[in-house]
Amino acid sequence: MEYQRSSSTIAKTLFLLASVMLVSITAALGQLKTVQGVVKDSKTKQPIGYATVAVVGAPAAPGNATSTEESGRFTLKFPKNYVKIRVSSIGYDYKDVFVTNDETQQIEVLMESQDNTLDEVVVRAKKRKYTNKDNPAVALIRKVIENKSKNRLTGQQFAQYDQYEKISLGLSNLSEKFVNKKIFKNYQFLFEVDDSAKTANKYLLPAFMEEKLSKVYFRKDPKKTKQYIIGEQRAQFDPKFIDNDGLSAYFNKLYETVDIYDNNITLVTNQFLSPIANSAPTFYKFFITDTIKTQQPWLVELSFFPRNKADMLFKGQLYITLDGNYAVQGANMTVADDINLNFVRDMNIELKFDQDESKRFYLSQSTLGIDFSLTDKGTGIRGNRTVNYKNYKTGVVQPDSIYSGPETVIAYNIADGKGTRKLFDTQRQIPLTKNELNIYHNIDTLQQIPSFKTFMDIAALVLSGYKQAGPVEIGPVNTFYSFNPVEGFRLRVGGRTTESFSKRFYAESYAAYGFKDEKWKYFLSGTYAFNNKSVYSFPQHYIRASFQRDTKIPGQALEFIQEDNFLLSFKRGDNENYIYNDVYRVDYRKEFENRLSIGLGFNATKQSPAGSLRYQIIDDNGQTKVFNEINSTELSVNIRYAPNEQFYQGKLYRTPIFNEYPIFNFNYTAGLKDVFKGEYSYHNLT
């Protein structure tokens, strides 16, 4: 199996799932209402920037307060049982405003300036240029940066905690007209009202749900993080059609865990500078917007904005402790509206920190929500990932055996589904909402509907090219018909066995006929799996023998498509330089759990010219000599190491999910002269 780049495979699969059976994500927003508005001076009608807007009566927490932008605008989401917000700003009398229980509402708040500061606030504040010098907000953020090493996890010698995470996705912003279409008559149980939508009568179509329970151990020297997964469950689809593990890896890559103490935070394959990065004061503007004295230790609300709105930066609020540790107690962040972020319509990050026994703050909950869409108002894909941390302990020395081996270990019986469900019922750190609980049942129900089974069968045929037929798969269908200048009209039919036929032995074959050259082409292979697993799944361990007789364009090496794909029949210009290949191959491959793989290969190839191609050389006497074939025999060795590699496994190719880890490849090929008619001796090392 070759490692191929085909991002479209995952994209098609993602949108396919989202379009027909995706299962919901955002019940966590519950009964919330959204208040949007603008704060202005009552006399000048000028907007008031960086004013504090807070929910009256709500507990002091990052989600219950915000600050206005430079334009005076703000957005606040909070539970419907609170009916009053308070707006305050330096130089103005605070103002309480009652709000309705409408899901979305717009308000305008006019602030009365205090007489003794009217001139100073209106004149000086608007003309003052932002500077880091003598700025108490910048001085505070520098204290946070100075104390990062002792406040973050990696600053501890030893740490351990229990971790629970859940991720869910669904199709968002669906109209009532779309939901009531006749085609969805038997699927109404899947749709849910979208309480978070900005307009009424919007629905969600759920897609994916995954939960994971782990015990995590960290050691600073030598540095190692070890995760023992003690339970994992997901609403998954028939593995005949979908690589559920690959889909999970892809979604988890899109919705990565956010560590605000890192200098760079990777989201949606882009790197953002953290607001507490070492260089943050150079790229962000910071403002002290509130002081919270209703809890211990006291907190300072520090609002931050990008200096350049087009940079990959965040905006939001940090809550900093005033106990001398200058730790982050909470954070609310989103991204600037002006950046182009891969069709991201909305993004929200919320971080919560709790104190441990040593009075240090550790991350207790991380929530990341991203809404993808091609347009601002169209249908999109919304995902939400929540990671909860519990039983945080530091200084507990564990034996070296705890940290040995790969970073992630499955520490439960995967086959014990009943035991896994019981584990989550008793140890799930965050209760699932009613809608989230329904996802598991809905996906199981969906796959029992005959029309859905038919749809998935057709979809798999379109996307992968194979049609399931009992213990065999027929395909790829996109090669059944093609044409080229040498063969003319070409017909092909082929297939391969599946695990239903045998988990040890796999056969694959095709036959093709060209009506212009009137020649048969064919391929036959047999593969034996040593580990009793599919040869198309990780980890591979097999030996394969094959023979192929077919045409080929010299020098053409296609990575993620068959050379006789129907679409490749349409090319500019004429190319009649072809060769007929006879290839005998024997291949051995073994993959290890640590992503090390070893491959050995032996092949004997005979190449004959076809079309207008001719083989000729000029001998020592200057005479042209024509010959009809080239024979080569090769022995090859491949060693590949890809630590922490992730990929989506399709029916033909593996599509890599790119991350920050390197991939090491060693390839050696030797040409063997006088072995099975080999005519050349050479060495190739890459």
Long-range contacts (C-beta under 8 A, 24 or more apart in sequence): 1-535, 1-536, 1-540, 1-589, 1-653, 1-654, 2-559, 2-653, 2-654, 3-647, 3-653, 3-654, 3-656, 4-559, 4-560, 4-653, 4-654, 4-655, 4-656, 5-559, 5-560, 5-655, 5-656, 6-560, 6-650, 6-653, 6-655, 7-655, 9-463, 9-648, 9-650, 9-653, 9-655, 10-246, 10-250, 10-648, 10-655, 10-657, 12-463, 13-242, 13-247, 13-463, 13-648, 14-247, 14-250, 14-381, 15-381, 16-459, 16-463, 17-207, 17-208, 17-237, 17-242, 17-247, 18-169, 18-170, 18-171, 18-205, 18-207, 18-381, 19-171, 20-187, 20-452, 20-455, 21-187, 21-190, 21-205, 21-207, 21-237, 21-443, 21-446, 21-452, 22-169, 22-170, 22-171, 22-190, 22-205, 22-206, 22-207, 22-208, 22-381, 23-168, 23-170, 23-190, 23-205, 23-206, 23-207, 23-208, 23-209, 23-235, 23-438, 23-439, 23-442, 23-443, 24-168, 24-170, 24-192, 24-204, 24-205, 24-206, 24-207, 24-435, 24-436, 24-438, 24-439, 25-168, 25-169, 25-170, 25-204, 25-206, 25-209, 25-382, 25-383, 25-384, 26-168, 26-170, 26-172, 26-194, 26-195, 26-196, 26-204, 26-369, 26-382, 26-384, 27-192, 27-195, 27-433, 27-434, 27-435, 27-436, 28-367, 28-384, 28-386, 28-433, 29-77, 29-195, 29-196, 30-79, 30-195, 30-433, 31-79, 31-80, 31-81, 31-195, 32-77, 32-78, 32-79, 32-80, 32-103, 32-195, 32-196, 33-77, 33-78, 33-79, 33-80, 33-99, 33-101, 33-102, 33-103, 33-104, 33-105, 34-75, 34-76, 34-77, 34-103, 34-104, 34-105, 34-198, 35-75, 35-76, 35-77, 35-78, 35-85, 35-99, 35-105, 35-107, 36-73, 36-74, 36-75, 36-76, 36-104, 36-105, 36-106, 36-107, 37-73, 37-74, 37-106, 37-107, 37-108, 37-109, 38-68, 38-71, 38-72, 38-73, 38-74, 38-108, 38-109, 39-68, 39-72, 39-74, 39-87, 39-89, 39-109, 39-111, 40-72, 40-108, 40-109, 40-110, 40-111, 41-92, 41-110, 41-111, 41-113, 41-122, 42-110, 42-111, 42-112, 42-113, 43-113, 44-122, 46-122, 46-126, 47-71, 47-72, 47-73, 48-72, 48-89, 48-92, 48-111, 50-89, 50-287, 50-289, 50-303, 51-87, 51-88, 51-89, 51-92, 51-111, 51-289, 52-87, 52-88, 52-89, 52-289, 52-290, 52-301, 53-85, 53-86, 53-87, 54-85, 54-86, 54-88, 54-290, 55-82, 55-84, 55-85, 55-86, 56-82, 56-84, 56-85, 56-86, 56-96, 57-82, 57-84, 58-82, 60-292, 60-294, 60-295, 60-299, 61-330, 62-317, 62-319, 62-330, 62-331, 62-332, 62-350, 62-351, 62-352, 63-332, 63-350, 65-290, 65-301, 65-317, 66-317, 66-332, 67-287, 67-289, 67-290, 67-301, 67-303, 67-317, 69-305, 70-305, 87-111, 90-117, 90-121, 91-117, 91-118, 91-120, 91-121, 91-125, 92-121, 103-195, 103-197, 103-200, 104-198, 104-199, 130-285, 132-281, 135-286, 136-288, 137-286, 137-287, 137-288, 137-302, 138-281, 138-286, 140-286, 140-288, 140-300, 140-302, 140-320, 140-326, 141-275, 141-276, 141-280, 141-281, 141-284, 141-286, 141-302, 141-304, 141-318, 142-281, 143-326, 144-276, 144-318, 144-320, 144-326, 144-327, 144-328, 145-276, 145-277, 145-278, 145-280, 146-326, 147-325, 147-326, 147-327, 148-261, 148-276, 150-325, 150-360, 151-261, 151-325, 151-326, 151-327, 151-328, 151-360, 151-361, 152-259, 152-261, 153-218, 153-261, 153-362, 153-363, 154-218, 154-220, 154-223, 154-261, 155-220, 156-218, 156-220, 156-394, 156-395, 157-219, 157-220, 157-221, 157-394, 157-395, 158-217, 158-218, 158-219, 158-220, 158-394, 158-395, 158-396, 158-397, 158-398, 159-217, 159-218, 159-392, 159-393, 159-394, 160-215, 160-216, 160-217, 160-218, 160-391, 160-392, 160-393, 160-396, 160-398, 161-215, 161-216, 161-362, 161-389, 161-390, 161-391, 161-392, 161-393, 162-213, 162-214, 162-215, 162-216, 162-389, 162-390, 162-391, 162-429, 163-212, 163-213, 163-214, 163-215, 163-216, 163-227, 163-387, 163-388, 163-389, 163-390, 164-211, 164-212, 164-213, 164-214, 164-387, 164-388, 164-390, 164-427, 164-428, 164-429, 164-430, 165-211, 165-212, 165-214, 165-385, 165-386, 165-387, 165-388, 166-209, 166-210, 166-211, 166-212, 166-385, 166-386, 166-430, 166-432, 166-436, 167-208, 167-209, 167-210, 167-251, 167-252, 167-255, 167-383, 167-384, 167-385, 167-386, 168-206, 168-207, 168-208, 168-209, 168-210, 168-383, 168-384, 168-436, 168-439, 169-206, 169-207, 169-208, 169-251, 169-381, 169-382, 169-383, 169-384, 170-204, 170-205, 170-206, 170-207, 170-208, 170-381, 170-382, 170-383, 171-204, 171-205, 171-207, 171-379, 171-380, 171-381, 171-382, 172-197, 172-202, 172-204, 172-371, 172-373, 172-379, 172-380, 172-381, 172-382, 173-197, 173-202, 173-373, 173-377, 173-378, 173-379, 173-380, 174-202, 174-203, 174-204, 174-205, 174-379, 175-201, 175-202, 175-203, 176-201, 176-202, 176-203, 178-203, 178-379, 179-203, 186-449, 186-451, 187-446, 187-449, 187-452, 189-442, 189-445, 190-442, 190-446, 192-435, 204-382, 206-435, 206-439, 206-442, 207-381, 208-234, 208-235, 208-247, 208-251, 209-234, 209-235, 209-436, 209-439, 209-440, 209-443, 210-234, 210-235, 210-248, 210-251, 211-424, 211-428, 213-423, 213-424, 213-427, 213-428, 215-411, 217-398, 217-402, 217-403, 219-398, 219-403, 224-403, 224-407, 225-407, 226-402, 226-403, 226-405, 226-407, 226-409, 227-407, 227-408, 227-409, 228-409, 228-411, 229-408, 229-409, 229-410, 229-411, 229-412, 230-411, 230-412, 230-423, 231-412, 231-420, 231-423, 231-424, 231-427, 232-410, 232-412, 232-420, 233-417, 233-420, 233-421, 233-424, 233-440, 235-439, 235-440, 235-442, 235-443, 235-444, 236-443, 237-443, 237-447, 237-456, 238-447, 238-456, 240-460, 240-468, 241-456, 241-457, 241-459, 241-460, 243-648, 243-649, 243-650, 245-649, 246-646, 246-647, 246-648, 246-649, 246-655, 246-657, 247-648, 249-646, 249-647, 249-648, 249-657, 250-646, 250-648, 250-657, 251-383, 252-385, 253-646, 253-657, 253-659, 254-370, 254-383, 255-368, 255-370, 255-383, 255-384, 255-385, 256-368, 257-366, 257-368, 257-385, 257-387, 258-349, 258-351, 258-366, 258-368, 259-363, 260-328, 260-331, 260-351, 261-328, 266-660, 267-347, 267-368, 267-370, 268-341, 268-342, 268-344, 268-370, 269-342, 269-658, 270-312, 270-341, 270-342, 271-312, 272-312, 272-313, 272-314, 272-335, 273-311, 273-312, 273-313, 274-314, 275-304, 275-313, 275-314, 275-316, 275-318, 275-331, 275-333, 276-318, 276-328, 280-304, 283-307, 283-308, 283-311, 283-313, 284-313, 289-317, 292-319, 297-321, 297-322, 297-323, 298-322, 298-323, 299-329, 299-330, 306-336, 309-336, 309-337, 309-338, 309-339, 310-336, 310-338, 310-339, 311-336, 311-339, 312-339, 312-341, 314-349, 316-349, 321-361, 323-359, 325-359, 325-360, 325-361, 327-353, 327-360, 327-361, 328-353, 328-361, 329-353, 329-361, 342-372, 343-372, 343-373, 343-374, 344-370, 344-371, 344-372, 345-371, 345-372, 345-373, 345-376, 345-380, 346-370, 346-371, 347-371, 354-392, 356-392, 356-393, 356-394, 357-393, 358-394, 360-394, 362-389, 362-392, 363-389, 364-388, 364-389, 364-390, 364-392, 365-389, 386-430, 388-429, 388-430, 390-429, 406-593, 406-594, 407-644, 460-651, 464-650, 464-651, 464-652, 465-651, 465-652, 466-495, 466-496, 466-651, 468-498, 469-495, 470-500, 471-497, 471-498, 471-500, 471-501, 472-496, 472-497, 472-498, 472-501, 473-497, 473-498, 473-651, 476-562, 476-565, 476-652, 478-562, 478-565, 478-566, 478-567, 479-510, 479-562, 479-564, 479-565, 479-566, 480-566, 481-566, 482-564, 482-565, 482-566, 482-568, 482-569, 483-569, 484-551, 484-569, 484-578, 485-574, 485-575, 485-576, 485-578, 485-611, 486-514, 486-516, 486-517, 486-551, 486-576, 486-578, 486-610, 486-611, 487-514, 487-515, 487-516, 487-517, 487-519, 487-551, 488-514, 488-515, 488-516, 488-517, 489-514, 489-515, 489-516, 490-514, 490-515, 490-564, 491-515, 492-521, 492-564, 494-523, 498-534, 499-534, 503-529, 503-532, 503-533, 503-534, 504-528, 504-529, 504-532, 505-529, 506-534, 506-535, 512-550, 512-564, 514-551, 517-610, 519-580, 520-549, 521-549, 521-550, 521-551, 522-548, 522-549, 522-550, 523-547, 523-548, 523-549, 523-550, 524-548, 530-590, 536-649, 536-651, 537-649, 538-591, 538-649, 539-590, 539-591, 539-592, 539-593, 540-589, 540-590, 540-591, 540-597, 541-589, 541-590, 541-591, 542-588, 542-589, 543-586, 543-587, 543-588, 544-585, 544-586, 544-587, 544-588, 544-589, 545-585, 545-586, 546-583, 546-584, 546-585, 546-587, 547-582, 547-583, 547-584, 547-585, 548-581, 548-582, 548-583, 548-585, 549-580, 549-581, 549-582, 549-583, 550-580, 550-581, 551-578, 551-579, 551-580, 551-581, 551-610, 552-578, 552-579, 552-580, 552-581, 553-577, 553-578, 553-579, 554-578, 554-579, 554-613, 560-653, 576-611, 576-612, 576-613, 577-611, 577-612, 577-613, 578-609, 578-610, 578-611, 578-613, 579-607, 579-608, 579-609, 579-610, 579-613, 580-607, 580-608, 580-609, 580-610, 581-605, 581-606, 581-607, 582-606, 582-608, 584-676, 594-643, 595-641, 595-642, 595-643, 595-644, 595-645, 596-639, 596-640, 596-641, 597-638, 597-639, 597-640, 597-641, 597-642, 598-638, 598-639, 598-640, 599-636, 599-637, 599-638, 599-639, 599-640, 600-636, 600-637, 600-638, 601-634, 601-635, 601-636, 601-637, 601-638, 602-633, 602-634, 602-635, 602-636, 603-633, 603-634, 603-636, 604-631, 604-632, 604-633, 604-634, 604-675, 604-676, 604-677, 604-678, 605-631, 605-632, 605-633, 605-634, 606-630, 606-631, 606-677, 607-631, 607-632, 630-679, 631-676, 631-677, 631-678, 631-679, 632-671, 632-678, 632-679, 632-680, 633-671, 633-672, 633-673, 633-675, 633-676, 633-677, 633-678, 634-669, 634-670, 634-671, 634-672, 634-678, 635-669, 635-670, 635-672, 636-667, 636-668, 636-669, 636-670, 637-666, 637-667, 637-668, 637-669, 638-665, 638-666, 638-667, 638-668, 639-665, 639-666, 640-664, 640-665, 640-666
